[in-house]
Amino acid sequence: MRHVSILMLVCAFWSIAAGAQTGKDYLQAYETRARYVTSIYDTSRTGYYSAAVRYAHNHDLAVADSIFRDLLKEPRGDMFWMFPVIGTYMHGKDRMSAETRAVVRNAWKTYAPYRGDTENHWAMYYASLYIAAEEWTGLPGGEWYNGKSSDENRTEAKEYLLHWMNITTTIGQGEFDSPDYYPEYMISMTLLADFARDPEMKLRGRMMLDYLLADFAAEHLDGQYLGGFSRIYQPAVFKPLQSNASAFAYLYFGTGEPSQTGWVVLSALSSYRMPEILLHIATDRSAPYVHKERKRVRNVIRFGKEKNPPVYKYTYVTPDYGIGSLQGGILQPIQQHTWGVRYLYGRPYTTIFGLHPYWSSYELGMFFPEELKPLISDVVSSKSTYNNPDKWTGGSPFERTFQHRNTIIVLYDIPPGTMTEHIDGFFPRNLEKRILDPSGWILCKAGDTYVGWFPLQEGEWVEENVSPGQEKNSIGRPTDTDRTTETGNWRFRSHKLQNGYVVEVRSRREIGSFEKFTSEIRSHIPKATLRPGAVSVAYTTLDKASMTFAFPEKRRLNGSAVDLSTTKLFDGPFLHAETGSQKLTMTYKGMKRVLDFTKPTIIE
Amino acid sequence: MEQSTMKRLFSAGAVLAVTLSWTPAMTRSQESTVYGTVVATRLFIVGAANPRTGIFYQHPGDDTTWSHTGPNNIRAFSLAVHAGSNGKVQYIASGNGLHKTIDGGVTWRITTDWRVTEVLWVSPDPTDLNTVTIATAYGIYRSTDGCASWTEMNRGLATVFTPCVIVDRRNSRTLYCATEDGAYRSDDGAATWTRMGLSVGGIRVLAQHPKDPSILIAGTEDHGMYITRNGGQWWTKSESGVDHTTFYTFAFNPRNPDIIYAGGYVTGVYKSTDGGGSWKRVNNGLTCRTIHSLAVDPGDDNRVYAAGHWGGMFRSDDAGESWRNVGLGDSQVWTVTIESN
């Protein structure tokens, strides 16, 4: 019975999501989805959100108190403890018992959370601490876990949050466009938007929510995040709609699949409402477009001259597919996704991508302060695929990309003796066609999306025996273990060290039939030079663009050198921001919205 | 600067594989106190329900029992006790910043803010209770006002990743620091730094002879160990009997400084009895071979502690000839510190 009713609800929500959403409609549809997201927490009895939702919906308050107090008996989870606790408290403080309020306050006195070592950790830590310090004002250091007074904590938290907003809106986010770590930023800014007492911080919180959603919207296709990513876990790299970001796509854009994950609960309870323009940017795919972004590398503490080197993103978005890339090299530790094609057809495996599976203490030492040699085993203790030669995530210093619209060239020049002396391509099992054409092209059909992959060197096909399981650790992260057997996906592996491939993507609406695609592409054969230290390729695309690419950084398009360094913070038909500007302009048809963080103001 | 009056920051939870009880710092034995700085235990995941980490002290008379003290789960790298404070002023270098207590560990305060993170080493000025220098992943910072404020002190450093900074024993205006680019010396209280005459990079640690301050020993990543006998001008690679290349720690016998212990990546413990001229390995009973920190008990120079990477704490009572595990489970002990009471 329960299953039937849930199914009916889901169908109803999907029909709302699928319908036109403009003006008041989109807000109405949003409210419906938000209620769906929180509905299971009205009756569940585990986790902070079961208390938060009861408080917010003003029912079963004694149950909420009981749940909350029980959880606070053994605080744990560092910044992952801070945000649900302060979020739950703020939703319920006027409705909970005095005893519960006292228990919460005491927890912030006695439990010392670790601040963490990533950008998302700090966003959560300082956003939570900021709200807590504003809430409990005037307390001396002895009333706080860190020995600092309320004023000191509020000041420090505000300073860091302003610093983060400033650096994000001038040279880009460091932990950028992460399908799995997107929620941490959304939650942090939601706390500010909902609960900050300082009007400026409240406004900045709302502006950053606009900013984060705009960042996602422009590289979004029906619930999927498109392009290259700073961090992604293996389950989501195969199955894009399983990422945490997709839950936000469902809530805000009405796309993808319904999700009631806890990551999205505080957003669903929030008073923040996404501006209509972002809904259109996220969902209007009536015309293909190129969208470019500049991001930054996470803080480099060793082996680099620059603390935050630039990351250049290039994404081509169409109604049927998106293909996107980072320029290659080590831009983030462990979980980088350098390039990929994602499309609508064939859930859940809606992607094709490739990589050089690389790991080293050098890579880790760039970003982590611990001793170099034991670092790999330390990382593997929590991210077990890191040193697996069959892994499907991570960047490589020996990989570079060059993308023009829906064509990408990826080159590799791998020194002998590198930990892995092969490159891999991922081809999902549910492709309608995967043809090994005598011309040298691998020709794939995924519904109305066609993908041609021309390997520059010979390789072998290996059927995947395992793919990552869905086990989660205690903070809800995939464990990246290889337990679940899901046979049938295909790995194209090449053991040549000087290597690469050209990938062309087209859709039925772009080129017509699959047969026409295959017929045309057969005559487009890349010319490659593949010697150590001299890896290059020349290729003329199906659209007759001339691309030449010499590893690592010589890119020429139609005879002209491509200068990635001129890439703006955002540059596309919907979003525009100059590097260093602290100003993002969103446009859609007659609509315009400007986020000016220098003031701060929102101009419409 | 406001000082906290809160009681010891404690929370319930399982702790390593050792027996735990809390003994107030004031009631400890008057013998030396041995501290282990545990940076992590197995399967450390930020945000997870990790076993307790941070500072542990060994119970006198029950040498396999350790108690946790101070803030928990802060990614603690090292501990220092400020000389001249009768053990009351202590510092924890950690991911959360620099923690300080002025009451022997009853209350703690984070003295740094968001600008300072990944504090790897803390060196209090032995002549001035207000002056402390820290080495971080982002360079050197110094406070001269009892940790109320901090100033970045990286002038002259080619790279800022600094895992170690030490204060000269005889002249506290002179400091030495280890960087990825090489070993540096400052003669003006860290205001400016000059690269010493050591040609290799990847310096992990520096240690100074307890009696002759012109003698320093440097451990490196991949380049072995080097000794200078003229304050850093000339360095000689110490390689007789050395089969390894990466060294994280050295400990001098305070009474006979010709005896030196060394440890590093899969090295076990090396011992020299001729001031670093030659070395031999002394690993009998040492079941963990990556040693991150060594310390000689100032009250009994035959007693040596070795902090193991994922191996817990080891102790030798015969000057390194044999070792036994004395607890802290299979944790990653970053530093062992002995406070002479």
HADDOCK unambig.tbl for C-alpha pairs under 7 A between the chains (distance, minus, plus):
assign (segid A and resid 74 and name CA) (segid B and resid 12 and name CA) 6.71 0.50 0.50
assign (segid A and resid 76 and name CA) (segid B and resid 49 and name CA) 5.62 0.50 0.50
assign (segid A and resid 77 and name CA) (segid B and resid 47 and name CA) 3.91 0.50 0.50
assign (segid A and resid 77 and name CA) (segid B and resid 48 and name CA) 4.98 0.50 0.50
assign (segid A and resid 77 and name CA) (segid B and resid 49 and name CA) 5.91 0.50 0.50
assign (segid A and resid 78 and name CA) (segid B and resid 47 and name CA) 4.97 0.50 0.50
assign (segid A and resid 79 and name CA) (segid B and resid 47 and name CA) 6.45 0.50 0.50
assign (segid A and resid 80 and name CA) (segid B and resid 47 and name CA) 5.55 0.50 0.50
assign (segid A and resid 110 and name CA) (segid B and resid 9 and name CA) 5.79 0.50 0.50
assign (segid A and resid 110 and name CA) (segid B and resid 10 and name CA) 6.61 0.50 0.50
assign (segid A and resid 110 and name CA) (segid B and resid 11 and name CA) 6.92 0.50 0.50
assign (segid A and resid 111 and name CA) (segid B and resid 11 and name CA) 6.43 0.50 0.50
assign (segid A and resid 112 and name CA) (segid B and resid 71 and name CA) 6.31 0.50 0.50
assign (segid A and resid 112 and name CA) (segid B and resid 72 and name CA) 6.33 0.50 0.50
assign (segid A and resid 113 and name CA) (segid B and resid 73 and name CA) 6.87 0.50 0.50
assign (segid A and resid 114 and name CA) (segid B and resid 73 and name CA) 5.82 0.50 0.50
assign (segid A and resid 114 and name CA) (segid B and resid 74 and name CA) 4.76 0.50 0.50
assign (segid A and resid 114 and name CA) (segid B and resid 96 and name CA) 6.39 0.50 0.50
assign (segid A and resid 115 and name CA) (segid B and resid 96 and name CA) 5.65 0.50 0.50
assign (segid A and resid 116 and name CA) (segid B and resid 46 and name CA) 6.50 0.50 0.50
assign (segid A and resid 141 and name CA) (segid B and resid 3 and name CA) 6.96 0.50 0.50
assign (segid A and resid 141 and name CA) (segid B and resid 4 and name CA) 5.22 0.50 0.50
assign (segid A and resid 142 and name CA) (segid B and resid 4 and name CA) 4.30 0.50 0.50
assign (segid A and resid 142 and name CA) (segid B and resid 5 and name CA) 5.06 0.50 0.50
assign (segid A and resid 142 and name CA) (segid B and resid 6 and name CA) 4.60 0.50 0.50
assign (segid A and resid 143 and name CA) (segid B and resid 6 and name CA) 6.93 0.50 0.50
assign (segid A and resid 146 and name CA) (segid B and resid 109 and name CA) 5.37 0.50 0.50
assign (segid A and resid 146 and name CA) (segid B and resid 110 and name CA) 5.64 0.50 0.50
assign (segid A and resid 147 and name CA) (segid B and resid 4 and name CA) 5.34 0.50 0.50
assign (segid A and resid 147 and name CA) (segid B and resid 108 and name CA) 6.21 0.50 0.50
assign (segid A and resid 147 and name CA) (segid B and resid 109 and name CA) 4.24 0.50 0.50
assign (segid A and resid 147 and name CA) (segid B and resid 110 and name CA) 6.43 0.50 0.50
assign (segid A and resid 148 and name CA) (segid B and resid 109 and name CA) 6.63 0.50 0.50
assign (segid A and resid 156 and name CA) (segid B and resid 113 and name CA) 6.47 0.50 0.50
assign (segid A and resid 156 and name CA) (segid B and resid 114 and name CA) 6.74 0.50 0.50
assign (segid A and resid 160 and name CA) (segid B and resid 114 and name CA) 6.32 0.50 0.50
assign (segid A and resid 301 and name CA) (segid B and resid 137 and name CA) 6.19 0.50 0.50
assign (segid A and resid 301 and name CA) (segid B and resid 138 and name CA) 6.70 0.50 0.50
assign (segid A and resid 301 and name CA) (segid B and resid 161 and name CA) 6.01 0.50 0.50
assign (segid A and resid 302 and name CA) (segid B and resid 161 and name CA) 6.29 0.50 0.50
assign (segid A and resid 369 and name CA) (segid B and resid 137 and name CA) 6.06 0.50 0.50
assign (segid A and resid 381 and name CA) (segid B and resid 43 and name CA) 5.38 0.50 0.50
assign (segid A and resid 382 and name CA) (segid B and resid 43 and name CA) 5.94 0.50 0.50
assign (segid A and resid 382 and name CA) (segid B and resid 45 and name CA) 6.46 0.50 0.50
assign (segid A and resid 474 and name CA) (segid B and resid 48 and name CA) 5.60 0.50 0.50
assign (segid A and resid 475 and name CA) (segid B and resid 47 and name CA) 6.44 0.50 0.50
assign (segid A and resid 475 and name CA) (segid B and resid 48 and name CA) 5.71 0.50 0.50
